[in-house]
């Protein structure tokens, strides 16, 4: 409300000054001339692309008429970018909050063959890195179904996301790529043998004996270095033969003093609440820093946060606001039945808040690139992922909104509540089961109805079936294990 009030005050004062000028004496004509250009403020934003129509990042729309785009260090254009890709954007704010993008840079975390898949855990391994698939992961159109189950060992994938220090990549987008290489991976060196010219990137052994080493003072990497590795082949012992290794620690757009900075990432190098990093950027807090979905006591290494603030004279991000990422546990596959008075879309009787920070993706036959909130009308079939807020309310906040073609039935995932066999609730939706309902544990392990009602309390469950308000008649119900 403070921001809205401030902007309203500026507009009102400007209008008042204009009116006074119009009523002044003719002497004012002596000062006629071009108005000064609007003041500009530099903006640096790092996060996931949530939509197009220009580009949406961290809840803001950036005009891209004059933007320069690079992808994997090569010149590109806007049409090559995809929803769910983790990018850096440098631009400026001018006028009444208008935002222009000047530079957009994207680099994948890895591109290479899948070596193993764990459907139960919702993860796979590629280039020695464990990749976690969640409800918030976006998929390319050629991955069917759009989940870890749509992948196969040997598939060459491109993974976008945040560079992890704990060895597990939280994927924001996954695409299939043609085989043949080059393959690449970005990560932190976890171990090294200089004598053997080999180092470890989590589960990947990299042989750099014949590689072109870029930006290393000694010619060798060190434990903790953030590096990009490229190559084509694996040696007989499984090591990856690198043709190029580049130090990436300083490969980020810089913020000038007074620039507005928005960054999404995991906390690293945590010393105290006034000294830590997010996405390799130094961050500090003050007594005036505001927190959402948590407090300063929740700051720690590997915690996923969104930070907004201003860069000081040394380039440190002084946080005005820190929001903790909420885990998406809710999934709704259904059509929009109504639009509530405050704009929430109603699906299966649940009010779903569509926010500016949600990822919007069109995987229907329409395949609209500029799909967004305004396209979500009554009758639209959606695959919505999100979280309940507040807990116990039945109100859902969407984090990922996917338009799909009409389905044969509906699907609902969420917390198991209020059992009254043969019925129970998911969120506030009544789910009815019968003798024809199939009861399973994730992994398609068949169980009885009695076992289901015994094991489901406290767990996430998912129901497939038909909707006739206010009841979802379930053909199948499943106790969930993984997050995908």
Steps between C-alpha positions, in 0.01 A plus 500: 500500500790737568624459142159568352454806718840637403436461129156657535657799675751549216228487235280741695778752553604482133144561389468791743818664373380461142168667586672790675724546200201516267342775713816711536583821311632507146850552642511123547532460124855632531588172669339275239731227377554125507431332832798333670521124451343292778733387775622144463612239750708197414337162560666159528272197525585131525236229495263284299315623190131481590346623175532696179340798328836672547640295792377442856752443777449506877149641455611789278446564128806619304476653155737318265498721189871581530629201694819308428463125563769236546436130557784272605744780405361530146299789353128417493162667484188510715322228301755243624430560868253276682280518808677345800852593396713658771648825366682820588352829384656845503282801425357818638185651645374830367190717519215361709650160567554394139776239464726443200734204454841574350678165540367148560742215559410133527724201560381146563626306801565189298447336165568131475364144511279366777680212673233393753145586607330464839129548436413451866735779608403721206862534390755392243876513451670665201865599469552368852250751643182408682209699354187541710169538315224683691152631430663831403724350228405606145543248218552527127207400279675181386517349851184294552372472763641826635673336795798282581297211356530666158878444499703190412858395570714624212288808428713811458350774714560869556435602859448854624501593865705627792859390541501289817773462760337196657522300177128486416364714216150637551395506133295797381476372139595182311521458121601215275798567273645316198784261582857548382622771734673702605392423854552747782445542871541784749572436865731535797823301511464254788836324479818512290817310415737744330752222434240302302341814349161392624235659717152413625169676435280309743468154336689594182877448465644753253828432319650837404842373385448630144243773569527870427502657849351850511546764773683277751797678658700179547359306206320265740161532670460489878239350726206742521556654155188543287593362159350431159618177338452410133586184307374226272606164640522282808813291562483126560517551877199736485693827534385789281774622264486879506603711204436825688477598866408857587497672838152648536522661844501854358270430207212715616359839407601764752282749685594863543442702818131576538386235251190305593595132526263199501647154535362149541727226625621296793690645793873417504803608703272583792688674781218694662172668406707799386755302298411233244467443127209423268584387144862605566394856594595640840193590707452683825189586700398787726252554779255617232519185285155344455452121495228295334415138593768505769732710715869586510551191717417282198799623298754221454703327232298326225178689582319616183413872510397799290683819596426857390700805599755757390872463430727708722824668394691172531246298299349323801123444475331671795178300533174688536295181471574128530235243406547132572395263226189303579505133396233419242306198626164567336409390147165559331416375151156630409321776317427845636140502628478864604692817580466620859440869587868572565623321188567155642419219257274229638592137416334203671342748739842630610596866467839527333691830514682572172799720585749703297780270614338175378647326196255497206540238227271398214527129415163484328452471124494883493863516623477872570842641588356810667257298714430673831252570776254682271469189282372292792124529450200287596518167317881499468657165590801545729770303673562717805773450760525702818473508878228554757500835680419521779532134589159345560313768302453308176623811315773432243770735376617395153870476423465331159203534263496278191222514242423152365255343258172372652555180699278197555496556874624720781795460736565641845803469725531635853490415871276213616235633738180409683478127428152352514536174302420456221553879463764754599606857416791633297530859616129583532383279210294193582641187330269202477633146446321176418567133438613597149767743629861387462709570812879518456826619645713707264681260269172325418510276806145374552356525850156445650257774592557423868878531458455827317291657777749372759813631325373824343463724811776761504596427138445659162252313284384531142162413351397445136134493407195700400368824644139572580494785748560468789638143469800352320413135428835322501595226257851487649661639816869494580719576800783720371871470576687731260450868415448469124 
